[in-house]
Amino acid sequence: MAGVLALSGGVGGAKLALGLDRILPAGALTVLCNTGDDFEHLGLSISPDIDTVLYTLAGIANPQTGWGRANETWTFMAALADLGGDTWFRLGDADLAVHIERTRRLAAGDALSVITEHLRSHLGIRSTVLPMSDQPVRTQVETSEGMLPFQQYFVKRQCEPAVRGFRFDGASEATPPPGLSQWLADTPLEAIIVCPSNPFISIDPILAVPGLRRMILDHSAPVIAVSPVIQGRAVKGPTAKMMSELGLAVTSTTVAAHYGELIDALVVDHSDDIEPIRNGPTVLRAATLMHSQKDKCDLAQTILTYARNLRTR
Ligand code: FO1
C-alpha cells in the first residue's frame, strides 16, 4: 500500500492532516509532529502539537481554537486561579488527563513515541502519529526582549515581542523517531507533504532533527508544501508578523525560498498572486483555505492528484 508522510505543527497543519487521514486507507498516512512547542508547565510535560493532531484526527478538537478539546470543562483552571496559580496556559479538565498520563509515563521511562502511539490507539485514530524525536527539542524565540521559551512568546506574550530568530535547543542531540527510517525504506510513498504550518516555528524544528531533512531529500517521493500565506496574509497565527519582523516579504515566494531545494512543488491558493519562481518549485493552485471537513479532504485530494502527476514526469 502506498503511503504518505505529512509534516505538521499547529492548528493549520492538523487541518490538512485531517483531510489526508480521511481520504487515505487506514495506516497509509504518517503524521510527523513538531515537538519544539513542548514544555514543562505546572510540573507537567505538555506536547501541544502532538495533542492538536491527535484531537483533530480523533474528531474531538475544540473547533473554535483548534487546540485542546471540544466540550471541555474548566474546573481545574478555576480552582488553580483561586489558589493564585499560573493560569496563562489554559488546561481543560479532559485535556489535563492527557498531560498527567504523559508526564507519568515519561517519568516511568516510556518514550514519547510509545506514549503517542498509546494515545493514538486509544483514540481510534487510523493514521500513524509520530513525534519528530523522542529526545526533547525546545524552540527558543529570539525577540527584541531577549530569548523567550516558545510558549512564553506564543501564549503568555501573545506573539507581541518582535522576532529576530529561533533556536532549537536539544536538536543536535535529537534523533528521528524509532521506525520512521525503516517505514520510509519499506513504503512506496505517494508524497511527502509539508502542511500549511508556520515554516519557522512548526516545520523548521522538525527539519532541525539530524537526519530528517536528509531522509526527505533522499526519498524519491515528490515533496509538496502548502503555503500558509494567501495574498500577503497568514491564514492563522503569527506567520505574517514574523516574516515582516525578519525582513521578509509576506508572500508565498518567501515560503518557497525558505524551503528551497527541499520541495518539488508549492501549493498556493487560487487567489494568491505569486510570481513564477525561476529554478524554484512547481507552483500548483488549489483552494488552500480550509474551513469545512470537505475543504480539508478536497485540498488533500488535490495535492495527492498533483503528486501522482509529478511522479509520472
Ligand atoms: N494556545 C493559546 O493561545 N492559549 C492557550 O491557553 C493554549 C493552551 C493550550 C493547551 C493545550 C494545547 O495542546 C495547546 C494549547 N495552546 C494554547 C496552543 C499551543 O500554544 C500551541 O503551541 C499552538 O497551537 C502553536 O502550535
Boltz pocket constraint, residues with backbone or C-beta under 6 A from the ligand:
constraints:
  - pocket:
      binder: B
      contacts: [[A, 9], [A, 10], [A, 11], [A, 37], [A, 47], [A, 48], [A, 49], [A, 51], [A, 52], [A, 67], [A, 68], [A, 88], [A, 89], [A, 90], [A, 91], [A, 95], [A, 151], [A, 154], [A, 155]]
      max_distance: 6.0
